[in-house]
């Protein structure tokens, strides 16, 4: 099961936000290849001193993939982990943007 995620389409970029509470940035890998964004890593089990009566937190490997739109600038992607939320910013390029064609004749 993958982490909860939102994708926001802003004027100049696509923002991919993933909820990864308690995950250190060294446990996350962000990759892009052939127009696909792949975020994977591992959520380690917290060390407990008492008896765990119930455990509903997801632990173990996670993987999140999404296809990026054609106007994504994959050369300038950035990622930031803050307060358990990983934000991946994918800037937009002019390439792939719709343009109007004048009709002559």
N, C-alpha and C positions, 0 to 999 in steps of 0.2 A: 504494500500500500504506500502510495506517495504522500508527501506532505500537502497540506492545504495551500492553495495558491490562487492568486488573482493576477490577471494580465490587464494592464491599463494602456489604452491608446491615447497618448498625449499629442500635442501639436508637433513636437520635434523628436519624440522617442516612444518606444514601447517599454513599459515598466513591468517586470515580472517579479512579484513578491511572494515569497514562500515562508510559511511559519515553521521555524526550526528552533523552538525553545530549548535551551540547555545544550545546544550543539556549538562546538568551537569551530572557528573558521578553518582550522587545520584538518577537520574531519569532513570538509565539503570540497568537491571538485566541480568547477563550472567549465564546460567545454562547448565549442560550437564547431560544427562541421557540416558542409553541404546543406546549409540552410536550416539546420536543426540545432536547437539549444538543448543540452543535456546537463542536468544537475544531479549529482549523486554523492552519496556519502554514507555515514553510519552514525546512528544514534546509540550511544552506549548506555548500558543499564547503570543506573545510579547505585552507588554502594549504600546499603542499608545497615543500620546498627540494630534495628528491631525486627520483628516478624512482619512481613508484608501480608496484610489481610486481603487486599485487593490491588490488582495492577491492571490499569487500562491504558497506560501510556504505550505508544508504539516504540519499540526498540529494534535495533538491527539495521540492516541495509535499507536505504531508500533510493528511489530513482524517479526523476521528473523529467519528461521530455515534451518539447513542443516544437512545431514547425514555425519558423520565422517568415513573415511576409517578404515578398521580393525586394521591397525598398529598405531592408534592414542593412545597416552599416556594420557588418560583422567584424570589421577591423578595429572598431573603437568601442567595444562592449566593456562596461565596467560593472563591478559587483561590490556591494557593501553589506556587512552584517551588523545590525544594530538592534539591541533589545529583543533578540530572538527572531528577527525578521530579516531574511536575505532579500535584498533588492538588486535585481540585475537590470541595468539600463542599456537598452539597445537603441542607439541613435538611428534616425531615419536619414536616407539619402534622397537625392532628387531622382535617382534612377528608379524606375518602377512606378513613378508618380503619373497619374493620368494627365494627359495634356490634350488640349483642344486642337483639332486639325481644321484649317480653313478649307472650304470647298471653293474651287475655282471653276469658271466656265459659264 
